[in-house]
Amino acid sequence: MSIINNYNYQSNKSGIFQVAIFAAIALILSSFIIFSPGAALVELKNSTAPVVLDGRPILKVSSAGEYTAEKRAELIENQLLTAVSASKVIEIKVELDEKLPTIWLNNSYLLTVTQKDVFPGSSPTEQAKMWATKIEEAVKIAQQERSFRFIGKTLIQVALVINIAITFNWALRIIWQKFLNKYLQFFLRKVGVSNPENSKSLPILISLSLLITRMGLWVGTMLYITNQFPLTRQFSYQLTDTLISTFTSRVIPLGNKTYSVPDLLILVGLVWALIIGVGGTTNLLRSRILRVTGINRGAQEAIATITKYGLITIGIIVLLQVWGLDLSSITLLASAFGVGIGLGFQDIAKNFGSGLVLLFERPIQVGDFVEIGEYQGTVERIGARSTMLTTLDHVSIIVPNSRFLEAELINWDHDHPVSALRLPVGVAYGSNVEGVTQALLDAAAAVYPDVLSIPEPQVLFIGFGDNSLDFELRVWTSEPSKQVIIRSELYFKIEAILRERQIEIPFPQRDLHLRSGNLPIDLSPRMEAILMQFLQQGSNGRKIDIDVTGKGEQN
């Protein structure tokens, strides 16, 4: 049964990690595809500036003469806002000025289209006409959005959108619990996971996805509402632009280079994908390759664990070098981290070193039934810092690795799984010794195959007890993890056979001896006279009064 459970456990992990490997590969490829032109985008953003009206970008201008791109964009935006606030019919025209086209707004100069502003494949005149059309449309829309009619109509739409969002938020919980749970279980069964309904991580995944979906719903609703009104749209655009510029700025120096927050997030994502990919690879190695070799489970786990940490270490080094991070520049950081480990993480370092010793020396292996302190259980996993035991009650206990090297350890499966069980049995004095011996051997034979026939069960006459003849039944088993159940079955059989053959099992007895005699109490003559007088008067049926002088008055 343990082999089948182990196979199911490995198959579950293998199926999950195969999916994770594909997701990790997709994440890596998409990261390189999306962020590879990052430098060109940053350079293009720094050379141009957008002209924004009420939070809507209209066009992008470059620097011209003594004016920077940002300054030109600011001047154009101010003139457009002035024209929109005037609530007059606007007039946009394009004129040639010194062979460069200029755009005029209501007979006021707006901007000159330079060669830097022209897109590839077009002329300055064509660019100016295109921009004039965009500016005219943007100004008209801005004037319409400032009318009372538009504001009233938009408020009704916003109220309707909020009600729809509230309804969707309520319906999402039902959809997630009834449909998503069923489809996820179906998908996990397809990828090889058995009994996904009993998985502890599935409810967490469903709750987390529901929370993310609800957050996305309300964020989308708020963005929609803010984009309906000019003032809120402008504030939203400024906030978004500020956040983007803040996160994309290269302000984190590492070595000779500087990095932005997205750069580090991409690096962390790649490292995370590397760890997941290596985990899936080592699980495939364990379940597909090492299992075929026929070596025991403990050796398989040791090889897989060493391979996992080795690949992670090499992969991170290669990834950092490909990323362009000079490893020699983080020597100081590594030294400080080493000092921190020595001072503040002594237990972690000790447990990590103990984990390496356990992997190479192998005093315990995965699948061994061990006893450490007051705990008994089967070793399920040997990690870098701790080892997980599963007790006979199916309770997982996390034990630091150092405890296996510092305290006495009992390993019933070390070298070979056969171990002895000793069961003391007492019978009453006068019982047939040969009959008791045969009865105990018959009880051991009845529990086959849990009790091995080789080595043969033995019955030892231990000695003469206070109340019984003491025997010991010694049997051997190849499944020490079932020793509690085997002991119980043996005691049931022993009691039944002894009762059937009329062999008495005594109970503790104690003898109490009492001796009679005079009480060691001396009485004074006066007290004896009083007692005698009292007895005599009582026997005659008379009532007497006794005073302190010892003289009685008859009534």
FIBANU-538211 format. One line per 3 residues: number of its first residue (from 1); for each residue x, y, z of C-alpha. Coordinates in Angstrom, 2 decimals. Example, Ala and Ser with C-alpha at 12.3 -4.5 7.8 and 13.67 -1.06 7.14 Angstrom:
<rs>
1 = 12.30/-4.50/7.80 ~ 13.67/-1.06/7.14 .
</rs>
This chain:
<rs>
1 = 0.00/0.00/0.00 ~ 2.83/2.40/0.81 ~ 4.38/1.73/-2.62 .
4 = 1.07/2.51/-4.33 ~ 0.63/5.71/-2.29 ~ 4.16/6.73/-3.14 .
7 = 3.54/6.12/-6.82 ~ 0.34/8.19/-6.73 ~ 2.15/10.96/-4.87 .
10 = 4.94/11.05/-7.43 ~ 2.48/10.87/-10.33 ~ 0.52/13.82/-8.90 .
13 = 3.62/15.91/-8.55 ~ 4.86/14.86/-11.99 ~ 1.63/15.88/-13.70 .
16 = 1.47/19.22/-11.91 ~ 5.08/20.04/-12.62 ~ 4.79/19.13/-16.29 .
19 = 2.14/21.82/-16.60 ~ 4.36/24.16/-14.59 ~ 7.27/23.56/-16.94 .
22 = 5.23/24.62/-19.96 ~ 4.00/27.71/-18.08 ~ 7.56/28.57/-17.09 .
25 = 8.81/28.24/-20.67 ~ 5.99/30.47/-21.87 ~ 6.83/33.01/-19.16 .
28 = 10.50/33.07/-20.14 ~ 9.81/33.43/-23.86 ~ 7.18/36.11/-23.36 .
31 = 9.50/38.03/-21.02 ~ 12.29/38.09/-23.59 ~ 9.91/38.94/-26.41 .
34 = 8.17/41.75/-24.57 ~ 11.10/43.35/-22.80 ~ 13.91/42.84/-25.31 .
37 = 13.26/46.20/-27.05 ~ 13.09/47.96/-23.68 ~ 16.14/50.16/-24.26 .
40 = 14.78/51.44/-27.59 ~ 11.41/52.24/-26.01 ~ 13.07/54.17/-23.18 .
43 = 15.18/56.09/-25.64 ~ 12.16/56.91/-27.81 ~ 10.20/58.07/-24.76 .
46 = 12.98/60.36/-23.67 ~ 13.21/62.00/-27.17 ~ 9.47/62.78/-27.50 .
49 = 6.67/64.02/-25.28 ~ 2.92/63.43/-25.66 ~ 0.38/66.23/-26.03 .
52 = -2.52/65.30/-23.75 ~ -5.98/66.86/-23.62 ~ -8.26/65.76/-20.78 .
55 = -6.23/62.61/-20.27 ~ -6.27/61.59/-23.96 ~ -2.94/61.61/-25.82 .
58 = -3.35/63.35/-29.18 ~ 0.12/63.41/-30.69 ~ 3.81/63.29/-29.80 .
61 = 6.21/66.14/-30.44 ~ 9.99/66.24/-30.33 ~ 12.36/69.00/-29.29 .
64 = 12.74/72.04/-31.52 ~ 15.38/74.74/-31.15 ~ 15.66/75.88/-27.56 .
67 = 12.44/74.14/-26.57 ~ 12.50/70.61/-25.21 ~ 9.82/68.11/-26.13 .
70 = 8.21/68.45/-22.71 ~ 8.14/72.24/-22.97 ~ 6.58/72.19/-26.44 .
73 = 3.93/69.72/-25.29 ~ 3.10/71.88/-22.26 ~ 2.65/75.04/-24.38 .
76 = 0.39/73.23/-26.85 ~ -1.73/71.74/-24.04 ~ -2.27/75.17/-22.46 .
79 = -3.53/76.63/-25.75 ~ -5.86/73.71/-26.33 ~ -7.36/74.02/-22.82 .
82 = -7.92/77.73/-23.42 ~ -9.75/77.00/-26.67 ~ -11.89/74.31/-25.04 .
85 = -12.84/76.57/-22.12 ~ -13.95/79.36/-24.51 ~ -16.79/77.15/-25.79 .
88 = -16.49/78.67/-29.27 ~ -16.41/77.00/-32.63 ~ -12.77/76.27/-33.34 .
91 = -10.94/76.72/-36.59 ~ -7.81/74.69/-37.42 ~ -5.70/75.50/-40.48 .
94 = -2.25/74.55/-41.80 ~ 0.09/77.15/-43.36 ~ 3.62/77.00/-44.73 .
97 = 6.16/79.09/-42.81 ~ 9.78/79.08/-44.07 ~ 9.16/75.78/-45.89 .
100 = 7.87/74.18/-42.64 ~ 4.12/73.74/-42.09 ~ 2.55/75.42/-39.06 .
103 = -0.76/74.70/-37.39 ~ -2.98/77.61/-36.32 ~ -5.84/77.43/-33.82 .
106 = -8.45/80.23/-34.09 ~ -5.89/82.48/-35.81 ~ -3.37/81.81/-33.02 .
109 = -0.08/80.03/-33.59 ~ -0.12/76.50/-32.14 ~ 2.97/74.60/-33.37 .
112 = 5.39/74.04/-36.21 ~ 5.91/70.55/-37.60 ~ 9.66/69.94/-37.84 .
115 = 11.51/67.13/-39.54 ~ 11.95/65.41/-36.16 ~ 8.18/65.23/-35.73 .
118 = 7.61/63.45/-39.04 ~ 6.97/59.73/-39.04 ~ 9.01/57.64/-41.49 .
121 = 7.40/57.53/-44.93 ~ 5.56/60.89/-44.71 ~ 6.35/64.55/-45.30 .
124 = 6.03/67.47/-42.86 ~ 2.96/68.77/-44.72 ~ 1.18/65.41/-44.56 .
127 = 2.09/65.14/-40.88 ~ 0.72/68.62/-40.20 ~ -2.63/67.86/-41.92 .
130 = -2.94/64.61/-39.97 ~ -2.22/66.38/-36.68 ~ -4.66/69.18/-37.51 .
133 = -7.45/66.66/-38.00 ~ -6.64/64.92/-34.66 ~ -6.49/68.23/-32.80 .
136 = -9.84/69.36/-34.22 ~ -11.55/66.10/-33.22 ~ -10.03/66.14/-29.74 .
139 = -11.12/69.73/-29.06 ~ -14.69/69.05/-30.22 ~ -14.93/65.98/-27.97 .
142 = -13.56/67.97/-25.03 ~ -16.18/70.70/-25.57 ~ -18.99/68.14/-25.71 .
145 = -17.85/66.43/-22.50 ~ -18.15/69.72/-20.62 ~ -21.87/70.13/-21.45 .
148 = -24.56/69.46/-18.82 ~ -26.34/67.05/-21.13 ~ -23.25/64.87/-21.47 .
151 = -22.59/64.95/-17.72 ~ -26.17/63.86/-16.88 ~ -26.12/61.07/-19.45 .
154 = -22.74/59.85/-18.22 ~ -23.88/59.81/-14.59 ~ -26.73/57.47/-15.57 .
157 = -24.26/55.20/-17.38 ~ -21.93/55.19/-14.37 ~ -24.77/54.19/-12.02 .
160 = -25.73/51.39/-14.41 ~ -22.11/50.17/-14.62 ~ -21.79/50.14/-10.82 .
163 = -24.96/48.05/-10.48 ~ -23.71/45.64/-13.14 ~ -20.38/45.35/-11.32 .
166 = -22.13/44.60/-8.02 ~ -24.21/41.89/-9.73 ~ -21.14/40.35/-11.36 .
169 = -19.29/40.45/-8.05 ~ -22.12/38.46/-6.43 ~ -22.36/36.00/-9.34 .
172 = -18.63/35.34/-9.48 ~ -18.69/33.48/-6.17 ~ -21.38/31.08/-7.41 .
175 = -19.62/30.57/-10.74 ~ -16.28/29.90/-9.06 ~ -17.65/27.46/-6.50 .
178 = -19.92/25.46/-8.83 ~ -18.29/25.52/-12.25 ~ -14.63/26.44/-11.87 .
181 = -14.09/23.88/-9.11 ~ -15.54/21.13/-11.31 ~ -13.56/22.12/-14.39 .
184 = -10.31/22.41/-12.44 ~ -10.79/18.91/-11.02 ~ -11.49/17.63/-14.54 .
187 = -8.34/19.34/-15.87 ~ -6.16/17.99/-13.05 ~ -7.42/14.46/-13.72 .
190 = -6.51/14.89/-17.39 ~ -2.92/15.85/-16.54 ~ -2.56/12.81/-14.26 .
193 = -3.53/14.05/-10.79 ~ -5.56/11.48/-8.85 ~ -8.23/12.51/-6.32 .
196 = -7.94/16.28/-6.91 ~ -11.06/16.87/-4.80 ~ -9.01/15.92/-1.72 .
199 = -6.24/18.36/-2.53 ~ -5.61/21.08/0.06 ~ -4.20/23.50/-2.51 .
202 = -7.26/23.45/-4.79 ~ -9.51/25.55/-2.46 ~ -6.64/28.01/-1.98 .
205 = -6.21/28.29/-5.75 ~ -9.94/28.87/-6.25 ~ -10.13/31.50/-3.48 .
208 = -7.03/33.29/-4.78 ~ -8.29/33.33/-8.37 ~ -11.68/34.60/-7.16 .
211 = -10.01/37.40/-5.21 ~ -7.88/38.40/-8.21 ~ -10.90/38.33/-10.53 .
214 = -12.93/40.50/-8.17 ~ -10.08/42.96/-7.83 ~ -9.76/43.07/-11.62 .
217 = -13.49/43.65/-11.93 ~ -13.48/46.64/-9.56 ~ -10.25/48.08/-10.95 .
220 = -11.73/47.89/-14.45 ~ -14.94/49.50/-13.20 ~ -13.06/52.37/-11.56 .
223 = -10.96/52.92/-14.69 ~ -14.11/53.03/-16.80 ~ -15.73/55.57/-14.48 .
226 = -12.67/57.80/-14.34 ~ -12.36/57.73/-18.13 ~ -15.89/59.14/-18.55 .
229 = -15.16/62.61/-17.13 ~ -12.44/64.99/-18.30 ~ -11.06/65.95/-14.87 .
232 = -10.92/62.40/-13.49 ~ -9.51/61.10/-16.78 ~ -6.76/63.66/-16.67 .
235 = -5.92/62.78/-13.06 ~ -5.92/59.05/-13.89 ~ -3.60/59.62/-16.85 .
238 = -1.18/61.70/-14.78 ~ -1.14/59.13/-11.99 ~ -0.58/56.24/-14.41 .
241 = 2.14/58.13/-16.28 ~ 3.89/59.00/-13.01 ~ 3.79/55.38/-11.81 .
244 = 5.07/54.07/-15.14 ~ 7.91/56.58/-15.28 ~ 8.80/55.82/-11.65 .
247 = 8.94/52.05/-12.13 ~ 10.70/52.18/-15.48 ~ 13.44/54.54/-14.31 .
250 = 16.79/52.86/-13.79 ~ 17.41/53.83/-10.19 ~ 18.74/50.57/-8.68 .
253 = 22.51/50.27/-9.04 ~ 24.01/46.77/-9.07 ~ 27.69/46.64/-9.90 .
256 = 28.48/48.82/-12.90 ~ 24.91/48.94/-14.19 ~ 21.60/50.34/-13.06 .
259 = 18.28/48.53/-13.24 ~ 14.61/49.44/-12.96 ~ 11.97/47.75/-10.84 .
262 = 10.50/45.83/-13.83 ~ 13.99/44.58/-14.65 ~ 14.33/43.08/-11.19 .
265 = 10.80/41.69/-11.30 ~ 11.59/39.99/-14.60 ~ 14.78/38.58/-13.08 .
268 = 12.84/37.26/-10.07 ~ 10.24/35.76/-12.42 ~ 12.94/34.01/-14.44 .
271 = 14.54/32.62/-11.27 ~ 11.13/31.43/-10.10 ~ 10.50/29.81/-13.49 .
274 = 13.93/28.19/-13.29 ~ 13.16/26.71/-9.86 ~ 9.80/25.36/-11.05 .
277 = 11.35/23.94/-14.23 ~ 14.15/22.26/-12.28 ~ 11.61/20.85/-9.82 .
280 = 9.60/19.36/-12.68 ~ 12.75/17.96/-14.29 ~ 13.93/16.28/-11.08 .
283 = 10.47/14.80/-10.53 ~ 10.53/13.36/-14.03 ~ 14.02/12.03/-13.28 .
286 = 12.73/10.41/-10.08 ~ 9.51/8.94/-11.52 ~ 10.62/8.01/-15.06 .
289 = 14.33/7.18/-14.85 ~ 15.40/6.38/-11.30 ~ 12.35/4.18/-10.71 .
292 = 13.38/1.95/-13.64 ~ 16.87/1.43/-12.22 ~ 15.48/-0.56/-9.27 .
295 = 17.40/1.29/-6.55 ~ 15.60/1.91/-3.27 ~ 13.44/4.93/-2.62 .
298 = 15.95/6.60/-0.30 ~ 18.70/6.54/-2.92 ~ 16.26/7.89/-5.51 .
301 = 15.36/10.82/-3.26 ~ 19.03/11.56/-2.48 ~ 20.02/11.62/-6.18 .
304 = 16.97/13.71/-7.12 ~ 17.58/16.24/-4.30 ~ 21.29/16.65/-5.10 .
307 = 20.46/17.05/-8.79 ~ 17.78/19.62/-8.01 ~ 19.97/21.92/-5.91 .
310 = 22.91/21.52/-8.28 ~ 20.84/22.53/-11.31 ~ 19.30/25.47/-9.43 .
313 = 22.74/26.77/-8.41 ~ 24.22/26.44/-11.90 ~ 21.09/27.87/-13.52 .
316 = 21.04/30.96/-11.30 ~ 24.73/31.64/-12.00 ~ 24.20/31.32/-15.76 .
319 = 21.02/33.40/-15.61 ~ 22.74/36.25/-13.75 ~ 25.60/36.28/-16.23 .
322 = 23.26/36.25/-19.22 ~ 21.29/39.04/-17.57 ~ 24.49/41.08/-17.53 .
325 = 25.07/41.15/-13.78 ~ 28.75/40.95/-12.88 ~ 29.04/38.30/-10.17 .
328 = 32.26/39.80/-8.86 ~ 30.35/42.99/-8.04 ~ 28.17/41.20/-5.52 .
331 = 31.10/39.68/-3.61 ~ 30.68/42.26/-0.84 ~ 26.98/41.47/-0.63 .
334 = 27.72/37.75/-0.42 ~ 30.28/38.40/2.35 ~ 27.77/40.42/4.34 .
337 = 25.20/37.70/3.82 ~ 27.70/35.14/5.10 ~ 28.31/37.21/8.23 .
340 = 24.55/37.47/8.72 ~ 24.23/33.71/8.46 ~ 27.00/33.25/11.00 .
343 = 25.41/35.66/13.49 ~ 21.66/35.57/13.01 ~ 20.99/32.34/11.13 .
346 = 23.07/29.85/13.04 ~ 20.26/27.35/13.40 ~ 19.36/27.59/9.71 .
349 = 22.99/27.06/8.69 ~ 23.32/24.15/11.12 ~ 20.16/22.50/9.82 .
352 = 21.27/23.05/6.22 ~ 24.64/21.42/6.92 ~ 22.88/18.58/8.72 .
355 = 20.65/18.10/5.68 ~ 23.71/17.68/3.46 ~ 25.14/15.12/5.90 .
358 = 21.85/13.21/5.87 ~ 21.83/13.15/2.07 ~ 25.41/11.92/1.67 .
361 = 25.88/9.76/4.79 ~ 22.28/8.46/4.60 ~ 21.62/7.36/8.19 .
364 = 17.97/7.79/7.28 ~ 16.30/7.59/3.88 ~ 12.92/8.42/2.48 .
367 = 10.58/5.56/3.36 ~ 12.39/4.55/6.58 ~ 10.38/4.04/9.76 .
370 = 12.22/5.90/12.52 ~ 11.80/7.01/16.11 ~ 13.25/10.35/17.20 .
373 = 12.46/11.41/20.74 ~ 8.78/10.83/21.39 ~ 7.85/10.66/17.71 .
376 = 7.53/7.60/15.49 ~ 6.87/7.88/11.79 ~ 7.86/7.25/8.19 .
379 = 10.33/9.63/6.52 ~ 8.47/11.30/3.65 ~ 10.88/14.04/2.64 .
382 = 14.42/15.15/3.50 ~ 14.71/18.85/2.74 ~ 17.51/21.38/3.00 .
385 = 16.43/22.56/6.46 ~ 14.01/19.98/7.85 ~ 12.69/16.45/7.43 .
388 = 9.00/15.55/7.30 ~ 7.73/12.49/9.17 ~ 4.29/10.95/8.84 .
391 = 3.23/9.32/12.09 ~ 1.04/6.25/12.51 ~ -1.87/8.68/13.01 .
394 = -1.16/10.21/9.57 ~ 0.03/13.44/11.15 ~ 2.91/15.29/9.46 .
397 = 5.71/16.37/11.79 ~ 8.47/18.72/10.64 ~ 11.73/17.88/12.43 .
400 = 14.90/20.05/12.09 ~ 17.69/18.11/10.41 ~ 20.14/18.75/13.24 .
403 = 18.04/16.65/15.66 ~ 18.81/13.50/13.67 ~ 22.53/14.03/14.24 .
406 = 22.46/15.32/17.82 ~ 19.99/12.92/19.48 ~ 19.67/9.14/19.59 .
409 = 17.84/7.85/16.55 ~ 16.12/4.51/16.08 ~ 15.83/3.44/12.44 .
412 = 13.97/0.16/12.00 ~ 14.66/0.11/8.25 ~ 18.41/0.79/8.38 .
415 = 20.32/-1.74/6.18 ~ 17.30/-4.12/6.24 ~ 13.64/-3.69/7.19 .
418 = 13.30/-6.85/9.32 ~ 12.93/-6.07/13.03 ~ 11.81/-7.99/16.12 .
421 = 8.77/-7.41/18.30 ~ 8.77/-8.56/21.94 ~ 5.49/-9.33/23.69 .
424 = 5.59/-10.16/27.44 ~ 2.97/-12.67/28.62 ~ 2.30/-13.95/32.17 .
427 = 0.37/-17.11/33.14 ~ -0.72/-18.47/36.52 ~ 1.50/-20.73/38.61 .
430 = 0.79/-24.38/37.96 ~ 0.20/-23.89/34.21 ~ 1.75/-26.35/31.75 .
433 = 4.90/-24.64/30.44 ~ 5.00/-26.67/27.22 ~ 1.33/-25.93/26.59 .
436 = 1.90/-22.19/27.10 ~ 4.85/-22.26/24.68 ~ 2.80/-24.02/21.99 .
439 = -0.11/-21.66/22.51 ~ 2.09/-18.60/21.95 ~ 3.64/-20.13/18.82 .
442 = 0.19/-20.94/17.45 ~ -0.88/-17.35/18.06 ~ 2.16/-16.08/16.13 .
445 = 1.43/-18.44/13.22 ~ -2.16/-17.20/13.04 ~ -1.03/-13.62/12.26 .
448 = 0.88/-14.61/9.09 ~ 1.93/-12.83/6.80 ~ 2.49/-9.83/9.10 .
451 = 4.69/-12.10/11.24 ~ 7.54/-13.67/9.28 ~ 8.08/-17.43/9.34 .
454 = 11.83/-16.88/8.80 ~ 13.30/-16.04/11.30 ~ 10.99/-18.33/13.25 .
457 = 9.01/-16.97/16.23 ~ 10.54/-17.75/19.62 ~ 9.14/-18.17/23.13 .
460 = 11.47/-17.37/26.02 ~ 10.85/-18.27/29.68 ~ 11.87/-15.04/31.38 .
463 = 11.48/-16.04/35.02 ~ 9.22/-16.43/38.05 ~ 7.25/-13.32/38.81 .
466 = 5.44/-12.31/41.96 ~ 2.11/-13.58/40.65 ~ 2.86/-15.34/37.35 .
469 = 5.23/-17.34/35.21 ~ 6.70/-14.75/32.85 ~ 7.18/-15.59/29.15 .
472 = 8.18/-13.48/26.14 ~ 6.98/-14.08/22.59 ~ 9.52/-12.77/20.08 .
475 = 8.48/-12.42/16.43 ~ 9.91/-10.68/13.36 ~ 8.23/-8.43/10.83 .
478 = 9.29/-6.73/7.61 ~ 6.87/-3.82/8.11 ~ 7.93/-2.05/11.31 .
481 = 5.56/0.81/10.58 ~ 2.68/-1.59/11.35 ~ 4.11/-2.75/14.67 .
484 = 1.25/-1.29/16.75 ~ -1.36/-3.13/14.67 ~ 0.67/-6.34/14.71 .
487 = 1.03/-6.20/18.51 ~ -2.71/-5.71/18.88 ~ -3.52/-8.65/16.59 .
490 = -1.06/-10.90/18.45 ~ -2.51/-10.04/21.85 ~ -6.04/-10.75/20.57 .
493 = -4.91/-14.18/19.33 ~ -2.98/-14.95/22.54 ~ -5.95/-14.12/24.78 .
496 = -8.33/-16.20/22.66 ~ -6.03/-19.26/22.55 ~ -5.20/-19.15/26.29 .
499 = -8.88/-18.88/27.14 ~ -9.73/-21.73/24.77 ~ -7.05/-24.00/26.32 .
502 = -8.02/-22.99/29.85 ~ -4.67/-21.42/30.69 ~ -5.23/-18.81/33.37 .
505 = -3.86/-15.30/33.09 ~ -3.40/-14.18/36.74 ~ -4.04/-10.79/38.23 .
508 = -1.90/-9.14/40.94 ~ -2.58/-10.45/44.50 ~ -1.64/-9.05/47.89 .
511 = -1.89/-10.80/51.38 ~ -2.97/-8.81/54.48 ~ -2.05/-10.34/57.93 .
514 = -3.75/-9.10/61.14 ~ -2.65/-10.05/64.71 ~ -4.82/-9.86/67.90 .
517 = -3.66/-8.75/71.41 ~ -3.94/-6.10/74.11 ~ -3.94/-2.55/73.01 .
520 = -0.86/-0.76/74.33 ~ -2.88/1.78/76.40 ~ -2.33/2.30/80.14 .
523 = -5.29/3.70/82.23 ~ -5.11/5.33/85.60 ~ -6.81/3.54/88.57 .
526 = -9.47/6.25/88.83 ~ -10.33/5.91/85.09 ~ -10.56/2.10/85.45 .
529 = -12.95/2.51/88.46 ~ -15.15/4.90/86.49 ~ -15.34/2.54/83.52 .
532 = -16.13/-0.47/85.73 ~ -18.86/1.45/87.57 ~ -20.33/2.55/84.24 .
535 = -20.43/-0.99/82.90 ~ -22.05/-2.35/86.06 ~ -24.73/0.33/86.19 .
538 = -25.42/-0.07/82.49 ~ -25.93/-3.81/82.85 ~ -28.49/-3.19/85.70 .
541 = -30.45/-0.73/83.59 ~ -29.79/2.22/85.90 ~ -28.85/5.73/85.00 .
544 = -25.86/7.25/86.71 ~ -24.19/10.59/86.81 ~ -20.43/10.75/86.77 .
547 = -18.55/13.70/88.20 ~ -14.93/14.59/87.83 ~ -14.15/13.09/91.22 .
550 = -15.19/9.67/90.01 ~ -18.18/9.31/92.44 ~ -21.56/8.42/91.01 .
553 = -24.99/9.41/92.28 ~ -27.69/6.81/91.87 ~ -31.19/7.85/90.69 .
</rs>
